[in-house]
């Protein structure tokens, strides 16, 4: 399956070059102990409850601001898994394959990894169902939040 076109009215995009090979980035996405080190912006702490990186597999995390009390963060399902190339997940289905109404926004995210002269071109395309949801996600700090965790991912793998 090839990547879908980007609709600027519905989608948010983050691009970054990470000075590491694609397999290291994929490992940081697919290894629970590595994912927990970058998936939420510091100082928030992530706990990975279920990570089954295959189409239809669960992606469940919790987060904590004090390192003690955890609250739900991500309850999603992987849709596409192409090793070292592409991961797609959505939070519109929960890890039990039940329709969900996630807060603060419903989305599907497509992570693509392609070779770059300085490492890997990392792209996150976050798709929304309508412009209002897309705009809400942008106003909640998509660029800062996803940018922050992508920077943490880069620090981990570079």
CORWO-V62417 format. One record per residue. N is the residue number from 1. PHI is phi in radians with two decimals (* if undefined). PSI is psi in degrees with one decimal (none if undefined). D_FIRST is the distance of its C-alpha to the first C-alpha in Angstrom with 1 decimal. Layout:
BEGIN
n=(N | N)
phi=(PHI | PHI)
psi=(PSI | PSI)
d_first=(D_FIRST | D_FIRST)
END
This chain:
BEGIN
n=(1 | 2 | 3 | 4 | 5 | 6 | 7 | 8 | 9 | 10 | 11 | 12 | 13 | 14 | 15 | 16 | 17 | 18 | 19 | 20 | 21 | 22 | 23 | 24 | 25 | 26 | 27 | 28 | 29 | 30 | 31 | 32 | 33 | 34 | 35 | 36 | 37 | 38 | 39 | 40 | 41 | 42 | 43 | 44 | 45 | 46 | 47 | 48 | 49 | 50 | 51 | 52 | 53 | 54 | 55 | 56 | 57 | 58 | 59 | 60 | 61 | 62 | 63 | 64 | 65 | 66 | 67 | 68 | 69 | 70 | 71 | 72 | 73 | 74 | 75 | 76 | 77 | 78 | 79 | 80 | 81 | 82 | 83 | 84 | 85 | 86 | 87 | 88 | 89 | 90 | 91 | 92 | 93 | 94 | 95 | 96 | 97 | 98 | 99 | 100 | 101 | 102 | 103 | 104 | 105 | 106 | 107 | 108 | 109 | 110 | 111 | 112 | 113 | 114 | 115 | 116 | 117 | 118 | 119 | 120 | 121 | 122 | 123 | 124 | 125 | 126 | 127 | 128 | 129 | 130 | 131 | 132 | 133 | 134 | 135 | 136 | 137 | 138 | 139 | 140 | 141 | 142 | 143 | 144 | 145 | 146 | 147 | 148 | 149 | 150 | 151 | 152 | 153 | 154 | 155 | 156 | 157 | 158)
phi=(* | -1.66 | -1.09 | -1.44 | -1.15 | -1.59 | -1.92 | -1.05 | -1.34 | -2.11 | -2.03 | -2.01 | -2.28 | -2.23 | -2.09 | -2.75 | -1.65 | -1.94 | -1.40 | -2.72 | -1.24 | -0.97 | -1.13 | -1.24 | -1.19 | -1.06 | -1.07 | -1.17 | -1.44 | -1.93 | -1.83 | -0.95 | -1.19 | -1.34 | -0.99 | -1.13 | -1.46 | -2.42 | -1.22 | -2.14 | -1.15 | -1.08 | -1.56 | -1.06 | -1.85 | -1.87 | -2.10 | -1.62 | -1.56 | -2.73 | -2.41 | -2.18 | -1.45 | -2.77 | -0.97 | 1.56 | -1.42 | -1.39 | -2.42 | -2.24 | -2.33 | -2.21 | -2.35 | -2.54 | -1.52 | -1.96 | 1.36 | -2.08 | -1.70 | -1.84 | -2.22 | -1.00 | -2.17 | -2.18 | -2.38 | -2.45 | -2.32 | -1.30 | -1.78 | -2.34 | -2.37 | -2.08 | -0.87 | 1.07 | -2.30 | -2.76 | -2.27 | -2.26 | -2.43 | -2.40 | -1.79 | -1.45 | -2.08 | -1.44 | -1.13 | -1.68 | 1.13 | -1.73 | -0.97 | -2.19 | -2.13 | -1.18 | -2.00 | -1.48 | -2.53 | -1.49 | -2.78 | -2.15 | -2.13 | -2.06 | -1.84 | -2.09 | -2.17 | -2.31 | -1.10 | -2.46 | -0.98 | -1.80 | 2.49 | -2.32 | -1.44 | -1.84 | -2.25 | -2.02 | -1.94 | -1.89 | -1.76 | -2.18 | -1.40 | -2.71 | -1.08 | -1.10 | -1.18 | -1.03 | -1.14 | -1.10 | -1.08 | -1.10 | -1.26 | -1.35 | 1.86 | -0.90 | -1.06 | -1.23 | -1.18 | -1.17 | -1.13 | -1.12 | -1.27 | -1.19 | -1.11 | -1.14 | -1.04 | -1.06 | -1.05 | -1.21 | -1.73 | -1.41)
psi=(135.3 | 160.9 | 144.5 | 155.4 | 156.3 | 133.0 | 107.2 | -21.6 | -19.7 | -18.7 | 148.5 | 143.3 | 138.6 | 125.9 | 140.7 | 143.9 | 126.2 | 126.6 | 63.2 | 154.8 | 156.2 | -38.2 | -29.6 | -37.3 | -42.8 | -40.9 | -39.7 | -25.6 | -27.4 | -5.5 | 119.4 | -44.1 | -30.9 | -44.7 | -39.6 | -17.0 | -13.3 | -8.1 | -23.5 | 150.1 | 134.0 | 145.1 | 7.1 | 140.7 | 139.8 | 139.9 | 125.7 | 114.3 | -33.5 | 124.1 | 104.9 | 88.8 | 86.0 | 156.8 | 126.0 | -3.8 | 155.4 | 148.7 | 97.1 | 124.8 | 159.4 | 161.3 | 158.5 | 135.2 | -20.5 | -0.5 | 1.8 | -51.3 | 116.9 | 144.6 | 155.9 | 142.5 | -61.2 | 130.5 | 97.8 | 178.1 | 135.6 | 134.8 | -41.0 | 134.2 | 109.4 | 107.6 | 131.7 | 11.6 | -46.9 | 136.5 | 133.7 | 130.9 | 160.2 | 148.1 | 10.2 | -11.7 | 134.0 | 178.1 | -14.0 | 11.6 | 28.1 | 142.6 | 138.6 | 157.8 | 71.7 | 149.3 | 143.4 | -16.6 | 146.9 | 137.6 | 164.0 | 139.3 | 134.1 | 118.6 | 122.3 | 143.6 | 122.6 | 153.4 | 145.0 | 148.7 | -26.0 | 10.7 | -108.2 | 132.2 | 115.8 | 124.2 | 130.5 | 119.9 | 117.9 | 116.7 | 141.6 | 160.7 | -20.7 | 161.5 | -32.6 | -43.0 | -42.0 | -47.5 | -36.7 | -44.5 | -41.4 | -42.7 | -23.5 | -7.7 | 34.8 | -52.1 | -43.1 | -46.0 | -54.5 | -33.3 | -41.1 | -45.8 | -30.4 | -37.0 | -40.5 | -39.9 | -45.5 | -44.7 | -35.6 | -39.4 | -15.6 | none)
d_first=(0.0 | 3.8 | 6.7 | 8.8 | 12.3 | 15.2 | 18.0 | 21.2 | 22.9 | 20.6 | 18.9 | 20.5 | 19.4 | 20.9 | 20.7 | 22.7 | 23.3 | 24.1 | 26.4 | 24.8 | 22.3 | 18.8 | 19.8 | 22.6 | 20.6 | 18.2 | 21.5 | 22.9 | 20.0 | 20.2 | 24.0 | 26.0 | 29.0 | 27.2 | 25.2 | 28.5 | 29.9 | 27.8 | 25.9 | 28.8 | 31.1 | 34.3 | 36.8 | 34.8 | 34.0 | 30.9 | 31.0 | 27.9 | 28.6 | 25.4 | 22.4 | 20.2 | 17.0 | 14.7 | 12.5 | 15.5 | 17.8 | 20.4 | 20.9 | 24.6 | 26.9 | 30.4 | 32.3 | 35.9 | 38.1 | 41.0 | 39.4 | 41.1 | 39.9 | 36.2 | 34.4 | 30.9 | 28.3 | 24.7 | 23.9 | 20.2 | 17.3 | 14.3 | 11.1 | 8.5 | 10.2 | 9.2 | 12.9 | 14.4 | 11.4 | 9.9 | 11.4 | 11.1 | 14.2 | 16.4 | 20.1 | 20.3 | 20.2 | 22.7 | 22.5 | 24.2 | 21.5 | 24.1 | 23.5 | 24.8 | 26.5 | 26.1 | 28.5 | 28.7 | 25.4 | 22.4 | 19.1 | 15.5 | 14.9 | 12.1 | 13.5 | 12.3 | 14.5 | 15.2 | 18.5 | 21.4 | 25.0 | 26.3 | 23.7 | 20.3 | 19.0 | 18.1 | 16.5 | 16.6 | 15.5 | 17.2 | 16.7 | 19.6 | 20.6 | 23.5 | 25.3 | 28.0 | 25.8 | 24.2 | 27.7 | 29.0 | 26.5 | 27.5 | 31.2 | 30.9 | 30.0 | 26.2 | 26.8 | 29.6 | 28.1 | 24.7 | 26.4 | 28.9 | 26.6 | 24.5 | 27.8 | 28.8 | 25.6 | 26.5 | 30.1 | 29.1 | 26.9 | 28.8)
END
